[in-house]
Amino acid sequence: MWKVMIGCPVRNRAWILPEYLRCLEAIDYPHEKIRYCFIINDCVDETQGILENFAQSRPAAVRLLIDNSKIQGYKRGEYSFQRLAHLRNLLLNEFMHSDCDYLFSVDSDVLVTSNTLIDLINNNCDIVSCLVCNGHELGNTSLYNVLAKNQQGHYIHMRNIPRDRLFRVDCTGAAYLIKKTVISQHGVRYSHCYGAEDIGFCEDAASQGLEIYCDGRLECTHIMRKN
């Protein structure tokens, strides 16, 4: 079985972290093949304590990095894409120094289902995501984490998403699986040069001739704000 690192940058997510971690632990995959890495970013709530307790209960499996800058807001819409690109590249560096074959990047407000990881691996793609709805706060639940470029080169949300198969996308984010060769052989990294850091990652991947996919059969739950 392949070894997988699961993680993301985390900031002030104490309100959702216990449920997020429970979902990760419930993934139907051999636990001895899973490692975790979280980048703790200038938290002012109980996020660090929750993750430290999680790490203490499985010391060989969890890596925590603290990267405090105290320069940007933490609420949706206040993010610095440059900062996010930096944090996600820290995660890629940890992945590169690990013995894991895949990185499963799952944002800390996304709840995965138990079959998600093995199904993504079985697709055997360089980069493949599951569906994550991004439109709850906008009142439009047809907006997902999959985008395509139009003829003018602008990213637009994909519509009429196939729910029965794998399909090509130009950009994705939120919950996606990355083969190690994407980073080790092709040198793909995150960037803020195109706006959101996930766009920078996907642009870099495409420039290296890599194809990006989404599995329309897999959907995660996106908890975009505290109730």
C-alpha positions, -999 to +999 in steps of 0.1 A: +000+000+000+011+035-007+021+059+021+001+091+023+007+124+041-025+143+050-024+179+060-028+216+054-021+250+069-044+258+098-054+290+114-081+296+141-101+265+133-108+253+168-146+254+160-143+227+133-109+209+141-123+181+163-148+170+136-122+175+109-097+152+127-124+126+134-132+124+097-095+120+089-091+092+114-122+074+100-106+072+065-107+036+053-070+031+048-043+013+068-035+037+096+002+027+096+004+040+061-009+075+070+011+105+082-002+139+091+014+174+088-002+206+099+012+241+095-001+261+125-003+298+114-006+325+141-036+311+160-053+330+188-079+302+196-074+266+208-062+253+174-026+247+185-037+229+217-061+206+197-035+197+172-008+192+199-032+167+217-038+150+184+000+147+179+007+134+214-018+106+209+001+094+178+037+108+181+052+088+153+025+099+128+020+136+132+043+165+124+034+200+135+051+232+123+044+266+138+048+296+114+037+329+130+038+361+111+010+382+127+005+402+095-028+391+080-064+385+090-078+350+094-114+354+083-126+345+049-118+373+025-089+386+046-064+360+034-031+369+018-025+346-012+012+353-009+011+341+027-010+310+018+014+301-010+043+303+015+025+281+040+015+255+014+050+253+001+062+246+036+038+216+036+053+205+002+088+207+017+077+184+046+062+161+021+094+160+001+114+151+032+090+123+041+088+087+028+052+093+016+041+086-019+011+109-020+001+142-003-036+144+004-042+182+009-074+187+027-084+221+040-093+222+076-130+231+070-135+202+046-149+169+060-140+139+039-158+106+037-142+073+046-138+060+011-124+092-004-086+085-001-086+050-015-109+060-044-087+089-053-056+067-052-072+041-074-077+068-101-039+068-106-037+105-115-009+129-109-034+154-094-070+146-086-096+162-064-130+154-050-159+178-052-162+205-026-190+230-027-177+266-023-209+285-028-227+282+006-219+318+017-228+331-017-262+314-017-252+294-048-246+257-041-237+250-077-203+265-072-177+238-067-139+237-065-134+229-102-127+256-128-120+257-165-104+283-186-126+301-212-114+313-246-101+345-230-080+326-206-101+334-176-111+308-150-148+301-147-166+276-124-175+245-143-213+237-146-231+205-154-205+186-135-204+148-143-212+128-111-204+094-125-168+096-136-134+112-136-131+144-156-105+170-166-103+204-150-079+233-153-079+242-116-090+227-084-084+230-047-097+223-012-093+185-012-070+169-037-044+141-040-009+149-053+016+122-065+051+128-051+066+129-086+046+161-093+068+178-067+100+158-069+104+154-107+084+184-120+091+209-093+055+222-090+050+247-063+023+271-051+024+308-062+003+339-057+012+352-091-022+343-106-043+352-076-053+323-053-024+300-044-043+269-058-045+286-092-007+292-091-002+255-083-024+243-111-009+268-136+026+255-127+014+219-131-001+226-165+031+243-176+049+210-169+024+191-190+006+176-161-032+169-163-055+177-135-087+157-127-116+157-104-136+126-095-173+136-097-183+105-077-167+118-046-180+148-027-168+162+007-187+185+030-175+221+033-182+238+066-175+274+056-182+291+089-191+285+125-228+281+131 
